[in-house]
């Protein structure tokens, strides 16, 4: 609203807008506005799709903060143990990861994209490498384990439920 008796014809009010707008941009960076929450989307497999026992999961993560990465996990069993399906994946980009199921797997399956701190992701990826080495080596020696509850601090960003085709 204009104040009575003031002459605004010289544009003085508009000249002062530039510094004010610059200050707003510095104080409120664009990342803090709409859509700043970390998120992910799984493009493949689609929800309820019939999938072969070996396929490529594809998707994208967005707004992943510095010091965090994403990984693909598969909840297993009644406890929902999270088995890492991938190595650490940099955030804010597309991903494409091979997924392999054992012949004993059947029916509904779940893939999750989870965000976790880099150090925690390194532990999960190390476990994945060790369990795969153990499995491919004929399951000789003690089965590698991941500390219970270690992944509780990870954040689920996306999840898809799909069906395995009958072999």
C-alpha positions in Angstrom: 0.0 0.0 0.0 1.3 3.5 -0.8 1.8 6.0 1.9 -0.2 9.2 1.4 1.7 12.3 0.4 4.8 10.4 -0.8 6.1 10.7 -4.3 7.1 7.3 -5.7 7.5 8.5 -9.3 11.3 8.6 -9.1 11.6 4.8 -8.9 13.5 5.0 -5.6 11.5 2.2 -4.1 12.3 -0.2 -7.0 16.1 0.6 -6.8 16.1 -0.6 -3.2 14.6 -4.0 -4.3 17.8 -5.3 -5.8 19.8 -5.6 -2.5 16.7 -6.9 -0.7 16.3 -9.7 -3.3 20.0 -10.6 -3.1 19.7 -10.8 0.7 16.7 -13.1 0.4 18.6 -15.4 -2.0 21.6 -15.6 0.3 19.5 -16.2 3.4 17.1 -18.7 1.8 19.0 -20.9 -0.8 16.8 -22.4 -3.4 17.5 -25.9 -2.2 15.5 -25.1 1.0 12.4 -24.4 -1.0 10.0 -26.9 -2.7 11.1 -30.5 -3.0 14.2 -30.5 -0.7 13.4 -33.9 0.9 15.6 -36.8 -0.2 13.7 -39.1 -2.5 14.2 -42.0 -5.0 12.1 -43.5 -7.7 12.3 -47.1 -9.0 11.5 -47.2 -12.7 12.1 -50.9 -13.1 10.7 -53.2 -11.9 7.3 -51.7 -11.9 5.0 -52.5 -9.0 3.4 -56.0 -9.2 5.4 -56.7 -12.5 6.3 -60.3 -13.3 10.1 -60.5 -13.3 12.7 -63.1 -14.3 15.1 -64.3 -11.6 17.8 -62.1 -13.0 17.0 -58.5 -14.1 18.3 -55.0 -13.9 16.7 -52.6 -11.4 16.7 -49.0 -12.6 15.8 -45.7 -10.9 17.0 -42.3 -9.7 17.7 -40.6 -6.4 17.3 -36.9 -5.8 18.2 -34.4 -3.0 20.6 -36.7 -1.3 22.7 -34.6 1.1 26.5 -34.5 1.3 27.9 -37.4 3.3 25.0 -39.7 2.3 24.7 -42.4 -0.4 22.0 -44.7 -1.6 22.0 -48.5 -1.8 19.5 -51.1 -3.0 18.3 -53.6 -0.3 16.1 -56.6 -0.2 14.2 -57.3 3.0 14.4 -61.0 3.8 12.4 -63.1 6.2 10.0 -62.2 9.0 12.5 -60.0 10.7 12.9 -57.9 7.5 16.7 -58.3 7.5 18.1 -55.9 4.9 20.4 -57.7 2.4 22.4 -55.2 0.3 21.8 -55.7 -3.4 24.3 -53.1 -4.5 27.5 -51.3 -3.6 27.3 -47.7 -2.5 25.6 -45.5 -5.2 26.2 -41.8 -5.5 23.1 -39.8 -4.9 21.3 -37.4 -7.2 21.7 -39.5 -10.3 20.3 -42.5 -12.1 21.2 -46.1 -11.1 21.1 -49.4 -12.9 22.0 -52.6 -10.9 21.8 -56.3 -11.7 19.5 -58.2 -9.3 19.9 -62.0 -9.0 17.4 -64.3 -7.2 18.1 -67.9 -6.1 16.0 -70.7 -7.6 14.4 -71.2 -4.1 13.0 -67.7 -4.1 9.4 -67.4 -5.3 6.4 -65.2 -5.2 6.4 -61.5 -4.1 9.7 -59.8 -3.6 10.7 -56.3 -2.5 13.5 -53.9 -3.5 14.1 -50.8 -1.4 16.3 -47.8 -2.1 17.7 -46.6 1.2 19.8 -43.5 2.1 22.6 -44.0 4.6 25.8 -42.4 5.8 28.9 -43.2 3.7 30.6 -45.1 6.6 27.6 -47.2 7.2 27.2 -47.9 3.5 30.9 -49.1 3.4 30.1 -51.6 6.1 27.0 -52.9 4.3 28.9 -53.1 1.0 31.8 -55.0 2.7 29.3 -57.5 4.1 27.8 -57.9 0.6 31.2 -58.7 -0.9 32.0 -61.1 1.9 28.7 -63.0 1.7 29.0 -63.3 -2.1 32.5 -64.6 -1.8 31.4 -67.1 0.8 28.4 -68.1 -1.3 30.3 -68.4 -4.6 33.1 -70.3 -2.8 30.7 -73.2 -1.9 29.6 -71.9 1.5 32.8 -73.0 3.1 33.6 -71.7 6.6 31.4 -69.5 8.8 28.8 -67.4 7.1 29.7 -63.7 7.3 27.2 -61.7 9.3 26.1 -58.1 9.5 25.6 -56.7 13.0 21.8 -56.8 13.9 20.3 -53.3 13.9 23.2 -51.8 12.0 21.0 -50.5 9.2 18.2 -49.2 11.4 19.5 -45.6 10.9 19.2 -45.9 7.2 16.2 -44.2 5.6 13.9 -45.9 3.1 13.3 -43.6 0.1 11.5 -46.0 -2.3 10.2 -49.5 -2.4 8.6 -51.7 -5.0 6.9 -55.1 -4.7 7.2 -57.4 -7.7 6.5 -61.0 -8.5 9.0 -63.6 -9.7 8.0 -65.5 -12.8 7.6 -69.3 -12.3 10.6 -71.1 -13.8 
